[in-house]
Amino acid sequence: YEEVLKRMRTGGLILIDNVLWNGAVIDPKIQTDDTRAIRALNDFLATDDRIDMVMLPVSDGLTICRKG
């Protein structure tokens, strides 16, 4: 993410698939490494003021980030 973002021009898009991880990201009982990593990414993106983002609950989740 960081490497791609710094090379993008303003208005460029990053699309991230599988951000809902089959619903595992909201189940506190699931603590696999992959699930924790996706939760951390989702939390980070929600607070990153360099982008505008939206998470679409389509299939397994899609996040669209636009560089500001």
All heavy atoms as TSV, in Angstrom:
chain	resi	resn	atom	element	x	y	z
A	1	TYR	N	N	0.824	-1.175	0.000
A	1	TYR	CA	C	0.000	0.000	0.000
A	1	TYR	C	C	0.877	1.250	0.000
A	1	TYR	O	O	0.669	2.136	-0.822
A	1	TYR	CB	C	-0.943	-0.052	1.197
A	1	TYR	CG	C	-1.738	1.192	1.417
A	1	TYR	CD1	C	-2.878	1.437	0.683
A	1	TYR	CD2	C	-1.341	2.131	2.357
A	1	TYR	CE1	C	-3.615	2.595	0.877
A	1	TYR	CE2	C	-2.072	3.284	2.565
A	1	TYR	CZ	C	-3.208	3.517	1.818
A	1	TYR	OH	O	-3.932	4.653	2.013
A	2	GLU	N	N	1.805	1.312	0.930
A	2	GLU	CA	C	2.662	2.507	1.028
A	2	GLU	C	C	3.472	2.711	-0.249
A	2	GLU	O	O	3.602	3.836	-0.728
A	2	GLU	CB	C	3.589	2.415	2.233
A	2	GLU	CG	C	2.878	2.492	3.569
A	2	GLU	CD	C	2.195	3.824	3.827
A	2	GLU	OE1	O	2.587	4.851	3.244
A	2	GLU	OE2	O	1.253	3.838	4.637
A	3	GLU	N	N	4.027	1.649	-0.792
A	3	GLU	CA	C	4.833	1.762	-2.009
A	3	GLU	C	C	3.984	2.211	-3.196
A	3	GLU	O	O	4.420	3.037	-4.001
A	3	GLU	CB	C	5.530	0.437	-2.326
A	3	GLU	CG	C	6.634	0.088	-1.368
A	3	GLU	CD	C	7.755	1.117	-1.370
A	3	GLU	OE1	O	8.167	1.574	-2.449
A	3	GLU	OE2	O	8.218	1.462	-0.269
A	4	VAL	N	N	2.797	1.679	-3.308
A	4	VAL	CA	C	1.911	2.063	-4.412
A	4	VAL	C	C	1.441	3.506	-4.231
A	4	VAL	O	O	1.467	4.299	-5.168
A	4	VAL	CB	C	0.705	1.102	-4.496
A	4	VAL	CG1	C	-0.330	1.608	-5.481
A	4	VAL	CG2	C	1.156	-0.291	-4.880
A	5	LEU	N	N	1.043	3.859	-3.018
A	5	LEU	CA	C	0.494	5.191	-2.770
A	5	LEU	C	C	1.497	6.291	-3.096
A	5	LEU	O	O	1.144	7.300	-3.710
A	5	LEU	CB	C	0.030	5.304	-1.315
A	5	LEU	CG	C	-0.780	6.546	-0.982
A	5	LEU	CD1	C	-2.104	6.566	-1.737
A	5	LEU	CD2	C	-1.024	6.629	0.517
A	6	LYS	N	N	2.740	6.106	-2.730
A	6	LYS	CA	C	3.706	7.177	-2.980
A	6	LYS	C	C	4.043	7.339	-4.465
A	6	LYS	O	O	4.548	8.371	-4.874
A	6	LYS	CB	C	4.973	6.978	-2.149
A	6	LYS	CG	C	5.859	5.849	-2.552
A	6	LYS	CD	C	7.036	5.761	-1.589
A	6	LYS	CE	C	7.968	4.631	-1.937
A	6	LYS	NZ	N	9.039	4.507	-0.948
A	7	ARG	N	N	3.740	6.359	-5.271
A	7	ARG	CA	C	4.012	6.442	-6.708
A	7	ARG	C	C	2.791	6.910	-7.513
A	7	ARG	O	O	2.887	7.130	-8.715
A	7	ARG	CB	C	4.456	5.076	-7.230
A	7	ARG	CG	C	5.826	4.677	-6.764
A	7	ARG	CD	C	6.164	3.260	-7.177
A	7	ARG	NE	N	7.553	2.935	-6.982
A	7	ARG	CZ	C	8.110	2.623	-5.824
A	7	ARG	NH1	N	7.381	2.601	-4.730
A	7	ARG	NH2	N	9.385	2.326	-5.737
A	8	MET	N	N	1.666	7.060	-6.853
A	8	MET	CA	C	0.429	7.433	-7.536
A	8	MET	C	C	0.276	8.942	-7.623
A	8	MET	O	O	0.727	9.672	-6.751
A	8	MET	CB	C	-0.781	6.873	-6.776
A	8	MET	CG	C	-0.918	5.390	-6.836
A	8	MET	SD	S	-2.268	4.810	-5.797
A	8	MET	CE	C	-3.641	5.727	-6.438
A	9	ARG	N	N	-0.406	9.376	-8.644
A	9	ARG	CA	C	-0.749	10.795	-8.727
A	9	ARG	C	C	-2.069	11.024	-7.987
A	9	ARG	O	O	-2.826	10.077	-7.703
A	9	ARG	CB	C	-0.849	11.237	-10.179
A	9	ARG	CG	C	-1.944	10.550	-10.935
A	9	ARG	CD	C	-2.007	11.047	-12.358
A	9	ARG	NE	N	-2.856	10.144	-13.111
A	9	ARG	CZ	C	-2.795	9.976	-14.392
A	9	ARG	NH1	N	-1.928	10.649	-15.107
A	9	ARG	NH2	N	-3.595	9.147	-14.994
A	10	THR	N	N	-2.341	12.261	-7.691
A	10	THR	CA	C	-3.589	12.634	-7.034
A	10	THR	C	C	-4.771	12.159	-7.874
A	10	THR	O	O	-4.777	12.317	-9.089
A	10	THR	CB	C	-3.654	14.161	-6.851
A	10	THR	OG1	O	-2.536	14.553	-6.052
A	10	THR	CG2	C	-4.938	14.587	-6.178
A	11	GLY	N	N	-5.729	11.551	-7.220
A	11	GLY	CA	C	-6.917	11.036	-7.910
A	11	GLY	C	C	-6.785	9.580	-8.326
A	11	GLY	O	O	-7.766	8.981	-8.753
A	12	GLY	N	N	-5.591	9.004	-8.188
A	12	GLY	CA	C	-5.390	7.603	-8.538
A	12	GLY	C	C	-6.137	6.686	-7.579
A	12	GLY	O	O	-6.436	7.045	-6.443
A	13	LEU	N	N	-6.451	5.487	-8.056
A	13	LEU	CA	C	-7.236	4.531	-7.277
A	13	LEU	C	C	-6.427	3.294	-6.910
A	13	LEU	O	O	-5.640	2.799	-7.711
A	13	LEU	CB	C	-8.465	4.075	-8.059
A	13	LEU	CG	C	-9.486	5.135	-8.448
A	13	LEU	CD1	C	-10.579	4.508	-9.300
A	13	LEU	CD2	C	-10.064	5.806	-7.222
A	14	ILE	N	N	-6.677	2.802	-5.716
A	14	ILE	CA	C	-6.201	1.493	-5.276
A	14	ILE	C	C	-7.444	0.694	-4.915
A	14	ILE	O	O	-8.283	1.163	-4.150
A	14	ILE	CB	C	-5.284	1.592	-4.047
A	14	ILE	CG1	C	-4.032	2.399	-4.347
A	14	ILE	CG2	C	-4.906	0.185	-3.553
A	14	ILE	CD1	C	-3.159	2.656	-3.128
A	15	LEU	N	N	-7.573	-0.507	-5.457
A	15	LEU	CA	C	-8.684	-1.390	-5.123
A	15	LEU	C	C	-8.126	-2.575	-4.351
A	15	LEU	O	O	-7.154	-3.195	-4.781
A	15	LEU	CB	C	-9.391	-1.883	-6.386
A	15	LEU	CG	C	-10.368	-0.899	-7.019
A	15	LEU	CD1	C	-9.658	0.293	-7.596
A	15	LEU	CD2	C	-11.206	-1.585	-8.051
A	16	ILE	N	N	-8.731	-2.872	-3.218
A	16	ILE	CA	C	-8.278	-3.962	-2.362
A	16	ILE	C	C	-9.440	-4.930	-2.190
A	16	ILE	O	O	-10.503	-4.561	-1.676
A	16	ILE	CB	C	-7.799	-3.434	-0.998
A	16	ILE	CG1	C	-6.724	-2.369	-1.192
A	16	ILE	CG2	C	-7.289	-4.591	-0.143
A	16	ILE	CD1	C	-6.365	-1.620	0.064
A	17	ASP	N	N	-9.224	-6.166	-2.586
A	17	ASP	CA	C	-10.260	-7.199	-2.563
A	17	ASP	C	C	-10.190	-7.996	-1.264
A	17	ASP	O	O	-9.166	-8.032	-0.584
A	17	ASP	CB	C	-10.065	-8.124	-3.771
A	17	ASP	CG	C	-11.275	-8.975	-4.080
A	17	ASP	OD1	O	-12.378	-8.662	-3.573
A	17	ASP	OD2	O	-11.131	-9.947	-4.830
A	18	ASN	N	N	-11.277	-8.644	-0.937
A	18	ASN	CA	C	-11.387	-9.582	0.192
A	18	ASN	C	C	-11.225	-8.926	1.555
A	18	ASN	O	O	-10.742	-9.550	2.496
A	18	ASN	CB	C	-10.392	-10.748	0.038
A	18	ASN	CG	C	-10.645	-11.554	-1.201
A	18	ASN	OD1	O	-11.787	-11.778	-1.582
A	18	ASN	ND2	N	-9.588	-11.967	-1.856
A	19	VAL	N	N	-11.641	-7.678	1.706
A	19	VAL	CA	C	-11.458	-6.957	2.957
A	19	VAL	C	C	-12.455	-7.368	4.048
A	19	VAL	O	O	-12.290	-6.976	5.206
A	19	VAL	CB	C	-11.509	-5.428	2.743
A	19	VAL	CG1	C	-10.324	-4.958	1.919
A	19	VAL	CG2	C	-12.819	-5.006	2.105
A	20	LEU	N	N	-13.461	-8.129	3.705
A	20	LEU	CA	C	-14.390	-8.641	4.720
A	20	LEU	C	C	-14.049	-10.070	5.133
A	20	LEU	O	O	-14.570	-10.572	6.122
A	20	LEU	CB	C	-15.836	-8.547	4.224
A	20	LEU	CG	C	-16.328	-7.133	3.977
A	20	LEU	CD1	C	-17.751	-7.146	3.438
A	20	LEU	CD2	C	-16.232	-6.292	5.227
A	21	TRP	N	N	-13.210	-10.704	4.385
A	21	TRP	CA	C	-12.635	-12.019	4.725
A	21	TRP	C	C	-13.708	-13.012	5.143
A	21	TRP	O	O	-13.640	-13.637	6.205
A	21	TRP	CB	C	-11.579	-11.841	5.805
A	21	TRP	CG	C	-10.515	-12.862	5.866
A	21	TRP	CD1	C	-10.204	-13.617	6.970
A	21	TRP	CD2	C	-9.599	-13.250	4.857
A	21	TRP	NE1	N	-9.156	-14.450	6.689
A	21	TRP	CE2	C	-8.761	-14.239	5.386
A	21	TRP	CE3	C	-9.407	-12.864	3.529
A	21	TRP	CZ2	C	-7.748	-14.842	4.657
A	21	TRP	CZ3	C	-8.405	-13.456	2.805
A	21	TRP	CH2	C	-7.595	-14.435	3.374
A	22	ASN	N	N	-14.740	-13.102	4.313
A	22	ASN	CA	C	-15.844	-14.039	4.546
A	22	ASN	C	C	-16.519	-13.794	5.899
A	22	ASN	O	O	-16.962	-14.724	6.565
A	22	ASN	CB	C	-15.376	-15.483	4.420
A	22	ASN	CG	C	-16.508	-16.434	4.138
A	22	ASN	OD1	O	-17.517	-16.065	3.544
A	22	ASN	ND2	N	-16.360	-17.662	4.582
A	23	GLY	N	N	-16.539	-12.547	6.325
A	23	GLY	CA	C	-17.155	-12.177	7.593
A	23	GLY	C	C	-16.266	-12.365	8.807
A	23	GLY	O	O	-16.637	-11.995	9.920
A	24	ALA	N	N	-15.086	-12.926	8.629
A	24	ALA	CA	C	-14.196	-13.219	9.760
A	24	ALA	C	C	-13.700	-11.956	10.451
A	24	ALA	O	O	-13.392	-11.986	11.645
A	24	ALA	CB	C	-13.002	-14.057	9.292
A	25	VAL	N	N	-13.635	-10.841	9.732
A	25	VAL	CA	C	-13.093	-9.609	10.335
A	25	VAL	C	C	-13.967	-9.082	11.472
A	25	VAL	O	O	-13.482	-8.333	12.316
A	25	VAL	CB	C	-12.857	-8.498	9.281
A	25	VAL	CG1	C	-11.764	-8.896	8.318
A	25	VAL	CG2	C	-14.128	-8.136	8.565
A	26	ILE	N	N	-15.221	-9.478	11.522
A	26	ILE	CA	C	-16.098	-9.007	12.603
A	26	ILE	C	C	-16.316	-10.056	13.684
A	26	ILE	O	O	-17.025	-9.799	14.647
A	26	ILE	CB	C	-17.454	-8.512	12.054
A	26	ILE	CG1	C	-18.203	-9.625	11.352
A	26	ILE	CG2	C	-17.271	-7.309	11.155
A	26	ILE	CD1	C	-19.648	-9.295	11.040
A	27	ASP	N	N	-15.714	-11.215	13.543
A	27	ASP	CA	C	-15.852	-12.276	14.534
A	27	ASP	C	C	-14.635	-12.277	15.453
A	27	ASP	O	O	-13.545	-12.703	15.055
A	27	ASP	CB	C	-15.988	-13.629	13.831
A	27	ASP	CG	C	-16.302	-14.763	14.777
A	27	ASP	OD1	O	-16.127	-14.592	15.999
A	27	ASP	OD2	O	-16.725	-15.823	14.292
A	28	PRO	N	N	-14.783	-11.804	16.698
A	28	PRO	CA	C	-13.630	-11.700	17.588
A	28	PRO	C	C	-13.011	-13.048	17.955
A	28	PRO	O	O	-11.871	-13.097	18.414
A	28	PRO	CB	C	-14.186	-10.993	18.824
A	28	PRO	CG	C	-15.651	-11.187	18.765
A	28	PRO	CD	C	-16.011	-11.341	17.319
A	29	LYS	N	N	-13.732	-14.125	17.730
A	29	LYS	CA	C	-13.179	-15.454	18.031
A	29	LYS	C	C	-12.138	-15.883	17.007
A	29	LYS	O	O	-11.304	-16.730	17.294
A	29	LYS	CB	C	-14.300	-16.497	18.094
A	29	LYS	CG	C	-15.272	-16.283	19.245
A	29	LYS	CD	C	-16.364	-17.317	19.229
A	29	LYS	CE	C	-17.281	-16.989	18.063
A	29	LYS	NZ	N	-18.548	-17.670	18.030
A	30	ILE	N	N	-12.181	-15.303	15.819
A	30	ILE	CA	C	-11.240	-15.673	14.758
A	30	ILE	C	C	-10.014	-14.788	14.880
A	30	ILE	O	O	-10.089	-13.576	14.682
A	30	ILE	CB	C	-11.890	-15.559	13.365
A	30	ILE	CG1	C	-13.103	-16.473	13.287
A	30	ILE	CG2	C	-10.876	-15.896	12.286
A	30	ILE	CD1	C	-13.899	-16.358	12.019
A	31	GLN	N	N	-8.885	-15.389	15.198
A	31	GLN	CA	C	-7.650	-14.640	15.445
A	31	GLN	C	C	-6.477	-15.189	14.626
A	31	GLN	O	O	-5.346	-15.197	15.086
A	31	GLN	CB	C	-7.308	-14.679	16.938
A	31	GLN	CG	C	-8.280	-13.927	17.811
A	31	GLN	CD	C	-8.299	-12.435	17.515
A	31	GLN	OE1	O	-7.272	-11.825	17.233
A	31	GLN	NE2	N	-9.484	-11.839	17.561
A	32	THR	N	N	-6.758	-15.626	13.396
A	32	THR	CA	C	-5.667	-16.092	12.541
A	32	THR	C	C	-4.803	-14.902	12.138
A	32	THR	O	O	-5.244	-13.746	12.203
A	32	THR	CB	C	-6.192	-16.793	11.277
A	32	THR	OG1	O	-6.906	-15.827	10.488
A	32	THR	CG2	C	-7.107	-17.969	11.621
A	33	ASP	N	N	-3.585	-15.179	11.726
A	33	ASP	CA	C	-2.687	-14.110	11.288
A	33	ASP	C	C	-3.295	-13.307	10.141
A	33	ASP	O	O	-3.225	-12.071	10.131
A	33	ASP	CB	C	-1.337	-14.677	10.853
A	33	ASP	CG	C	-0.516	-15.197	12.015
A	33	ASP	OD1	O	-0.800	-14.833	13.175
A	33	ASP	OD2	O	0.426	-15.972	11.763
A	34	ASP	N	N	-3.883	-14.007	9.165
A	34	ASP	CA	C	-4.481	-13.322	8.006
A	34	ASP	C	C	-5.627	-12.417	8.432
A	34	ASP	O	O	-5.741	-11.277	7.967
A	34	ASP	CB	C	-4.983	-14.331	6.980
A	34	ASP	CG	C	-3.874	-15.066	6.267
A	34	ASP	OD1	O	-2.737	-14.558	6.248
A	34	ASP	OD2	O	-4.138	-16.154	5.731
A	35	THR	N	N	-6.474	-12.921	9.304
A	35	THR	CA	C	-7.628	-12.137	9.750
A	35	THR	C	C	-7.184	-10.901	10.517
A	35	THR	O	O	-7.697	-9.799	10.294
A	35	THR	CB	C	-8.564	-12.992	10.612
A	35	THR	OG1	O	-8.951	-14.151	9.864
A	35	THR	CG2	C	-9.811	-12.228	11.007
A	36	ARG	N	N	-6.223	-11.047	11.394
A	36	ARG	CA	C	-5.713	-9.897	12.141
A	36	ARG	C	C	-5.064	-8.874	11.211
A	36	ARG	O	O	-5.198	-7.656	11.405
A	36	ARG	CB	C	-4.740	-10.353	13.226
A	36	ARG	CG	C	-5.439	-11.024	14.396
A	36	ARG	CD	C	-4.562	-11.152	15.632
A	36	ARG	NE	N	-3.217	-11.606	15.367
A	36	ARG	CZ	C	-2.810	-12.877	15.424
A	36	ARG	NH1	N	-3.662	-13.826	15.732
A	36	ARG	NH2	N	-1.555	-13.184	15.187
A	37	ALA	N	N	-4.365	-9.341	10.180
A	37	ALA	CA	C	-3.730	-8.432	9.225
A	37	ALA	C	C	-4.778	-7.638	8.440
A	37	ALA	O	O	-4.613	-6.430	8.215
A	37	ALA	CB	C	-2.827	-9.213	8.276
A	38	ILE	N	N	-5.849	-8.284	8.039
A	38	ILE	CA	C	-6.903	-7.586	7.300
A	38	ILE	C	C	-7.604	-6.574	8.203
A	38	ILE	O	O	-7.900	-5.452	7.785
A	38	ILE	CB	C	-7.891	-8.584	6.670
A	38	ILE	CG1	C	-7.181	-9.382	5.584
A	38	ILE	CG2	C	-9.112	-7.864	6.101
A	38	ILE	CD1	C	-7.958	-10.563	5.077
A	39	ARG	N	N	-7.854	-6.945	9.456
A	39	ARG	CA	C	-8.438	-5.987	10.399
A	39	ARG	C	C	-7.537	-4.763	10.556
A	39	ARG	O	O	-8.016	-3.627	10.572
A	39	ARG	CB	C	-8.621	-6.637	11.768
A	39	ARG	CG	C	-9.775	-7.574	11.865
A	39	ARG	CD	C	-9.918	-8.098	13.289
A	39	ARG	NE	N	-10.836	-9.203	13.319
A	39	ARG	CZ	C	-10.563	-10.392	13.824
A	39	ARG	NH1	N	-9.387	-10.637	14.375
A	39	ARG	NH2	N	-11.470	-11.341	13.801
A	40	ALA	N	N	-6.245	-5.000	10.696
A	40	ALA	CA	C	-5.295	-3.894	10.866
A	40	ALA	C	C	-5.285	-2.993	9.638
A	40	ALA	O	O	-5.251	-1.763	9.757
A	40	ALA	CB	C	-3.901	-4.440	11.150
A	41	LEU	N	N	-5.309	-3.599	8.447
A	41	LEU	CA	C	-5.353	-2.798	7.217
A	41	LEU	C	C	-6.630	-1.976	7.160
A	41	LEU	O	O	-6.587	-0.773	6.875
A	41	LEU	CB	C	-5.254	-3.700	5.985
A	41	LEU	CG	C	-5.421	-2.977	4.651
A	41	LEU	CD1	C	-4.293	-1.981	4.418
A	41	LEU	CD2	C	-5.513	-3.973	3.511
A	42	ASN	N	N	-7.772	-2.589	7.434
A	42	ASN	CA	C	-9.041	-1.862	7.410
A	42	ASN	C	C	-9.032	-0.698	8.395
A	42	ASN	O	O	-9.471	0.410	8.065
A	42	ASN	CB	C	-10.206	-2.808	7.723
A	42	ASN	CG	C	-10.480	-3.795	6.618
A	42	ASN	OD1	O	-10.076	-3.627	5.480
A	42	ASN	ND2	N	-11.174	-4.872	6.958
A	43	ASP	N	N	-8.518	-0.929	9.597
A	43	ASP	CA	C	-8.443	0.134	10.600
A	43	ASP	C	C	-7.518	1.258	10.146
A	43	ASP	O	O	-7.830	2.438	10.312
A	43	ASP	CB	C	-7.958	-0.424	11.937
A	43	ASP	CG	C	-8.978	-1.335	12.607
A	43	ASP	OD1	O	-10.164	-1.307	12.217
A	43	ASP	OD2	O	-8.569	-2.090	13.515
A	44	PHE	N	N	-6.395	0.889	9.556
A	44	PHE	CA	C	-5.449	1.893	9.076
A	44	PHE	C	C	-6.049	2.740	7.958
A	44	PHE	O	O	-5.950	3.970	7.970
A	44	PHE	CB	C	-4.165	1.220	8.602
A	44	PHE	CG	C	-3.196	2.180	7.987
A	44	PHE	CD1	C	-2.442	3.027	8.781
A	44	PHE	CD2	C	-3.050	2.255	6.608
A	44	PHE	CE1	C	-1.566	3.939	8.211
A	44	PHE	CE2	C	-2.182	3.156	6.033
A	44	PHE	CZ	C	-1.431	3.996	6.836
A	45	LEU	N	N	-6.679	2.088	6.986
A	45	LEU	CA	C	-7.253	2.818	5.857
A	45	LEU	C	C	-8.329	3.791	6.316
A	45	LEU	O	O	-8.451	4.895	5.768
A	45	LEU	CB	C	-7.824	1.843	4.827
A	45	LEU	CG	C	-6.825	0.964	4.098
A	45	LEU	CD1	C	-7.553	-0.025	3.196
A	45	LEU	CD2	C	-5.822	1.779	3.315
A	46	ALA	N	N	-9.090	3.410	7.314
A	46	ALA	CA	C	-10.173	4.266	7.811
A	46	ALA	C	C	-9.648	5.556	8.425
A	46	ALA	O	O	-10.382	6.554	8.494
A	46	ALA	CB	C	-11.010	3.503	8.826
A	47	THR	N	N	-8.391	5.566	8.841
A	47	THR	CA	C	-7.830	6.761	9.482
A	47	THR	C	C	-6.758	7.451	8.643
A	47	THR	O	O	-6.202	8.457	9.073
A	47	THR	CB	C	-7.221	6.399	10.847
A	47	THR	OG1	O	-6.163	5.461	10.662
A	47	THR	CG2	C	-8.274	5.813	11.776
A	48	ASP	N	N	-6.469	6.931	7.464
A	48	ASP	CA	C	-5.417	7.502	6.610
A	48	ASP	C	C	-5.958	8.747	5.910
A	48	ASP	O	O	-6.794	8.648	5.007
A	48	ASP	CB	C	-4.948	6.465	5.588
A	48	ASP	CG	C	-3.720	6.900	4.815
A	48	ASP	OD1	O	-3.318	8.080	4.928
A	48	ASP	OD2	O	-3.161	6.065	4.089
A	49	ASP	N	N	-5.470	9.920	6.315
A	49	ASP	CA	C	-5.991	11.164	5.758
A	49	ASP	C	C	-5.429	11.500	4.382
A	49	ASP	O	O	-5.791	12.518	3.792
A	49	ASP	CB	C	-5.765	12.326	6.716
A	49	ASP	CG	C	-4.303	12.580	7.023
A	49	ASP	OD1	O	-3.433	11.851	6.515
A	49	ASP	OD2	O	-4.028	13.527	7.786
A	50	ARG	N	N	-4.591	10.641	3.826
A	50	ARG	CA	C	-4.071	10.860	2.463
A	50	ARG	C	C	-5.033	10.350	1.403
A	50	ARG	O	O	-4.853	10.620	0.212
A	50	ARG	CB	C	-2.724	10.158	2.292
A	50	ARG	CG	C	-1.663	10.631	3.272
A	50	ARG	CD	C	-0.443	9.767	3.220
A	50	ARG	NE	N	-0.773	8.417	3.681
A	50	ARG	CZ	C	0.051	7.383	3.639
A	50	ARG	NH1	N	1.278	7.529	3.149
A	50	ARG	NH2	N	-0.318	6.197	4.081
A	51	ILE	N	N	-6.057	9.598	1.822
A	51	ILE	CA	C	-6.985	8.989	0.874
A	51	ILE	C	C	-8.431	9.259	1.282
A	51	ILE	O	O	-8.717	9.567	2.432
A	51	ILE	CB	C	-6.783	7.457	0.786
A	51	ILE	CG1	C	-7.049	6.797	2.143
A	51	ILE	CG2	C	-5.410	7.107	0.241
A	51	ILE	CD1	C	-7.225	5.302	2.097
A	52	ASP	N	N	-9.304	9.117	0.290
A	52	ASP	CA	C	-10.744	8.969	0.517
A	52	ASP	C	C	-11.022	7.506	0.216
A	52	ASP	O	O	-10.478	6.957	-0.752
A	52	ASP	CB	C	-11.547	9.853	-0.432
A	52	ASP	CG	C	-11.284	11.326	-0.210
A	52	ASP	OD1	O	-11.281	11.760	0.959
A	52	ASP	OD2	O	-11.071	12.038	-1.207
A	53	MET	N	N	-11.827	6.866	1.043
A	53	MET	CA	C	-12.054	5.445	0.807
A	53	MET	C	C	-13.489	5.064	1.095
A	53	MET	O	O	-14.188	5.737	1.831
A	53	MET	CB	C	-11.100	4.573	1.635
A	53	MET	CG	C	-11.110	4.783	3.136
A	53	MET	SD	S	-12.185	3.730	4.139
A	53	MET	CE	C	-11.874	2.101	3.629
A	54	VAL	N	N	-13.880	3.973	0.437
A	54	VAL	CA	C	-15.183	3.378	0.678
A	54	VAL	C	C	-15.000	1.864	0.636
A	54	VAL	O	O	-14.221	1.347	-0.166
A	54	VAL	CB	C	-16.227	3.848	-0.364
A	54	VAL	CG1	C	-15.858	3.420	-1.770
A	54	VAL	CG2	C	-17.608	3.360	-0.004
A	55	MET	N	N	-15.688	1.186	1.539
A	55	MET	CA	C	-15.672	-0.273	1.540
A	55	MET	C	C	-17.035	-0.758	1.061
A	55	MET	O	O	-18.063	-0.398	1.637
A	55	MET	CB	C	-15.401	-0.813	2.947
A	55	MET	CG	C	-15.309	-2.326	2.986
A	55	MET	SD	S	-15.141	-2.991	4.663
A	55	MET	CE	C	-13.510	-2.425	5.075
A	56	LEU	N	N	-17.028	-1.535	0.007
A	56	LEU	CA	C	-18.270	-2.055	-0.570
A	56	LEU	C	C	-18.488	-3.483	-0.095
A	56	LEU	O	O	-17.603	-4.334	-0.246
A	56	LEU	CB	C	-18.199	-2.024	-2.093
A	56	LEU	CG	C	-17.924	-0.665	-2.720
A	56	LEU	CD1	C	-17.747	-0.803	-4.222
A	56	LEU	CD2	C	-19.036	0.305	-2.399
A	57	PRO	N	N	-19.667	-3.780	0.453
A	57	PRO	CA	C	-19.948	-5.138	0.905
A	57	PRO	C	C	-20.414	-6.043	-0.239
A	57	PRO	O	O	-21.462	-6.665	-0.183
A	57	PRO	CB	C	-21.038	-4.933	1.955
A	57	PRO	CG	C	-21.784	-3.734	1.456
A	57	PRO	CD	C	-20.735	-2.847	0.818
A	58	VAL	N	N	-19.627	-6.073	-1.278
A	58	VAL	CA	C	-19.925	-6.888	-2.454
A	58	VAL	C	C	-19.085	-8.152	-2.363
A	58	VAL	O	O	-17.864	-8.074	-2.174
A	58	VAL	CB	C	-19.596	-6.116	-3.758
A	58	VAL	CG1	C	-19.793	-6.993	-4.972
A	58	VAL	CG2	C	-20.412	-4.851	-3.847
A	59	SER	N	N	-19.730	-9.291	-2.447
A	59	SER	CA	C	-19.045	-10.577	-2.349
A	59	SER	C	C	-18.250	-10.625	-1.047
A	59	SER	O	O	-18.829	-10.581	0.027
A	59	SER	CB	C	-18.180	-10.824	-3.582
A	59	SER	OG	O	-17.644	-12.118	-3.560
A	60	ASP	N	N	-16.938	-10.657	-1.109
A	60	ASP	CA	C	-16.106	-10.764	0.090
A	60	ASP	C	C	-15.507	-9.415	0.497
A	60	ASP	O	O	-14.572	-9.362	1.285
A	60	ASP	CB	C	-15.005	-11.795	-0.133
A	60	ASP	CG	C	-14.555	-12.456	1.152
A	60	ASP	OD1	O	-15.261	-12.309	2.169
A	60	ASP	OD2	O	-13.509	-13.102	1.157
A	61	GLY	N	N	-16.064	-8.346	-0.028
A	61	GLY	CA	C	-15.638	-7.004	0.350
A	61	GLY	C	C	-14.614	-6.417	-0.602
A	61	GLY	O	O	-13.652	-7.071	-0.975
A	62	LEU	N	N	-14.834	-5.172	-0.984
A	62	LEU	CA	C	-13.928	-4.444	-1.860
A	62	LEU	C	C	-13.768	-3.037	-1.310
A	62	LEU	O	O	-14.747	-2.343	-1.054
A	62	LEU	CB	C	-14.499	-4.366	-3.289
A	62	LEU	CG	C	-13.675	-3.561	-4.298
A	62	LEU	CD1	C	-12.370	-4.261	-4.597
A	62	LEU	CD2	C	-14.480	-3.342	-5.570
A	63	THR	N	N	-12.518	-2.631	-1.094
A	63	THR	CA	C	-12.237	-1.264	-0.658
A	63	THR	C	C	-11.650	-0.506	-1.839
A	63	THR	O	O	-10.764	-1.004	-2.532
A	63	THR	CB	C	-11.238	-1.251	0.523
A	63	THR	OG1	O	-11.895	-1.841	1.648
A	63	THR	CG2	C	-10.830	0.160	0.876
A	64	ILE	N	N	-12.177	0.687	-2.060
A	64	ILE	CA	C	-11.678	1.582	-3.092
A	64	ILE	C	C	-11.078	2.794	-2.392
A	64	ILE	O	O	-11.752	3.457	-1.612
A	64	ILE	CB	C	-12.786	2.017	-4.060
A	64	ILE	CG1	C	-13.440	0.788	-4.698
A	64	ILE	CG2	C	-12.227	2.947	-5.133
A	64	ILE	CD1	C	-14.692	1.108	-5.510
A	65	CYS	N	N	-9.807	3.040	-2.661
A	65	CYS	CA	C	-9.093	4.176	-2.075
A	65	CYS	C	C	-8.710	5.140	-3.203
A	65	CYS	O	O	-8.188	4.715	-4.229
A	65	CYS	CB	C	-7.801	3.726	-1.394
A	65	CYS	SG	S	-7.990	2.409	-0.191
A	66	ARG	N	N	-8.993	6.426	-2.993
A	66	ARG	CA	C	-8.605	7.464	-3.955
A	66	ARG	C	C	-7.623	8.388	-3.266
A	66	ARG	O	O	-7.903	8.932	-2.207
A	66	ARG	CB	C	-9.814	8.254	-4.439
A	66	ARG	CG	C	-9.454	9.300	-5.498
A	66	ARG	CD	C	-10.669	10.035	-6.013
A	66	ARG	NE	N	-11.396	10.740	-4.981
A	66	ARG	CZ	C	-11.118	12.000	-4.594
A	66	ARG	NH1	N	-10.135	12.669	-5.155
A	66	ARG	NH2	N	-11.836	12.573	-3.648
A	67	LYS	N	N	-6.474	8.550	-3.896
A	67	LYS	CA	C	-5.468	9.424	-3.317
A	67	LYS	C	C	-5.928	10.878	-3.419
A	67	LYS	O	O	-6.321	11.332	-4.476
A	67	LYS	CB	C	-4.137	9.239	-4.050
A	67	LYS	CG	C	-3.008	10.029	-3.430
A	67	LYS	CD	C	-1.697	9.708	-4.096
A	67	LYS	CE	C	-0.558	10.504	-3.471
A	67	LYS	NZ	N	0.726	10.170	-4.099
A	68	GLY	N	N	-5.848	11.575	-2.308
A	68	GLY	CA	C	-6.274	12.966	-2.247
A	68	GLY	C	C	-5.200	13.923	-2.641
A	68	GLY	O	O	-4.102	13.627	-2.975
